[in-house]
Amino acid sequence: MNFANNLKQLRQGRHMTQEALARYLNVTRPTIAGYETKNKQPDYDKLQKIAEYFEVSIDYLLTGNETSVLVENDRALDPSQTMLLEKNLLKYFSQLSSSSKQELVNFSKFLYLQEHNRLK
């Protein structure tokens, strides 16, 4: 998918009008229509604001491939976000060297223990 399709899909998934998104970004509705139909691209600041609003990465907006899920204020992830994180973790883990894999396991254990102790 491309940016135009991704933006439209995200906007419609939130039942948001082009006008509402335009107000949020401080642009005109035809600008949003251009993003969705005429291969116009927002500047970096607008792209970042769109990603933050829809809680996706800029990478996802541009390519449709999610490499991270934005999590704010330590809020709980929904099941689809958890699955996406786990999928990406396994994808990247499988491409690491043996020593890097061991470092990641050690770091994961450290994070687990740190969080477990904080919750006590």
Backbone torsions as a table, in degrees:
resi	resn	phi	psi	omega
1	MET	NA	162.9	178.8
2	ASN	-117.6	175.6	-176.9
3	PHE	-54.2	-46.4	-177.5
4	ALA	-57.1	-49.3	-180.0
5	ASN	-65.7	-41.9	-178.7
6	ASN	-63.0	-44.6	179.8
7	LEU	-63.0	-46.9	-179.1
8	LYS	-61.4	-43.7	-179.7
9	GLN	-63.3	-43.4	178.5
10	LEU	-64.8	-44.7	-178.8
11	ARG	-63.3	-47.3	-179.6
12	GLN	-67.2	-33.5	177.5
13	GLY	-62.6	-26.0	177.0
14	ARG	-96.4	6.3	-177.9
15	HIS	53.7	44.8	-177.7
16	MET	-107.8	137.3	177.9
17	THR	-81.6	161.4	173.8
18	GLN	-60.5	-37.5	179.8
19	GLU	-61.2	-44.0	-179.4
20	ALA	-64.9	-42.9	178.1
21	LEU	-64.8	-39.3	178.6
22	ALA	-60.6	-43.9	177.9
23	ARG	-61.3	-43.1	-179.9
24	TYR	-60.5	-40.3	-177.5
25	LEU	-88.6	-5.6	-178.2
26	ASN	61.7	46.3	175.3
27	VAL	-131.7	179.2	178.7
28	THR	-88.7	160.7	177.4
29	ARG	-61.4	-40.9	176.6
30	PRO	-59.7	-27.4	176.4
31	THR	-64.9	-44.3	178.2
32	ILE	-63.7	-42.9	177.7
33	ALA	-58.9	-39.3	177.3
34	GLY	-64.1	-39.0	176.6
35	TYR	-61.5	-37.3	-173.5
36	GLU	-89.1	-19.5	-174.6
37	THR	-129.7	-23.9	-172.0
38	LYS	-113.3	18.8	179.1
39	ASN	56.1	28.1	172.7
40	LYS	-80.0	148.4	-176.6
41	GLN	-118.6	138.5	175.8
42	PRO	-75.2	161.1	173.8
43	ASP	-72.8	172.5	-174.4
44	TYR	-59.9	-42.2	-179.2
45	ASP	-61.5	-42.3	178.8
46	LYS	-67.5	-40.0	178.4
47	LEU	-60.7	-43.1	178.9
48	GLN	-64.9	-40.7	-180.0
49	LYS	-66.0	-38.9	177.5
50	ILE	-63.9	-46.5	-180.0
51	ALA	-60.2	-43.9	179.4
52	GLU	-64.2	-42.5	-178.9
53	TYR	-61.2	-46.7	-176.7
54	PHE	-87.7	-0.1	177.9
55	GLU	56.9	48.3	175.0
56	VAL	-130.5	169.8	176.7
57	SER	-84.1	160.8	174.3
58	ILE	-62.8	-36.3	176.9
59	ASP	-56.2	-44.2	179.0
60	TYR	-63.1	-43.9	179.4
61	LEU	-57.5	-42.2	-174.5
62	LEU	-81.2	-36.4	-171.7
63	THR	-118.2	-19.2	-174.0
64	GLY	85.8	-3.6	177.5
65	ASN	-100.8	119.8	-178.2
66	GLU	-89.7	124.3	175.9
67	THR	-106.2	-15.0	177.0
68	SER	-154.3	158.6	175.4
69	VAL	-115.8	127.6	179.2
70	LEU	-76.7	126.0	179.9
71	VAL	-124.7	122.5	-179.2
72	GLU	-113.7	145.4	173.5
73	ASN	57.3	30.2	175.3
74	ASP	54.9	31.7	-179.6
75	ARG	-75.2	156.8	-178.6
76	ALA	-67.9	144.5	176.6
77	LEU	-86.6	145.5	173.3
78	ASP	-78.5	164.5	-175.4
79	PRO	-56.1	-36.4	-179.4
80	SER	-68.6	-36.9	177.3
81	GLN	-66.9	-40.5	178.8
82	THR	-62.1	-44.9	179.2
83	MET	-62.0	-40.4	179.7
84	LEU	-64.0	-44.2	178.0
85	LEU	-62.1	-44.9	179.6
86	GLU	-63.1	-41.7	178.8
87	LYS	-61.0	-46.5	179.9
88	ASN	-67.4	-37.4	178.0
89	LEU	-61.4	-46.2	178.6
90	LEU	-64.6	-39.8	179.9
91	LYS	-59.8	-49.4	-177.8
92	TYR	-73.2	-36.8	178.9
93	PHE	-58.7	-43.6	-177.1
94	SER	-64.9	-18.2	-177.8
95	GLN	-97.3	1.3	-178.8
96	LEU	-86.4	159.4	172.7
97	SER	-71.9	165.1	179.9
98	SER	-59.1	-41.7	-179.1
99	SER	-68.5	-38.1	177.4
100	SER	-67.3	-37.4	176.2
101	LYS	-59.8	-43.4	-179.9
102	GLN	-65.1	-40.1	177.0
103	GLU	-61.6	-40.3	179.6
104	LEU	-66.5	-41.2	177.0
105	VAL	-61.5	-45.2	178.9
106	ASN	-62.0	-42.6	180.0
107	PHE	-66.7	-40.1	177.9
108	SER	-61.3	-41.5	177.9
109	LYS	-63.5	-42.0	177.7
110	PHE	-58.9	-47.7	179.5
111	LEU	-61.8	-41.4	178.8
112	TYR	-60.4	-49.0	-179.1
113	LEU	-64.0	-40.2	179.0
114	GLN	-61.6	-46.6	179.6
115	GLU	-68.4	-40.6	179.8
116	HIS	-61.1	-41.8	179.6
117	ASN	-70.1	-32.9	179.1
118	ARG	-69.1	-31.1	-177.4
119	LEU	-81.4	-11.2	179.8
120	LYS	-72.1	NA	NA
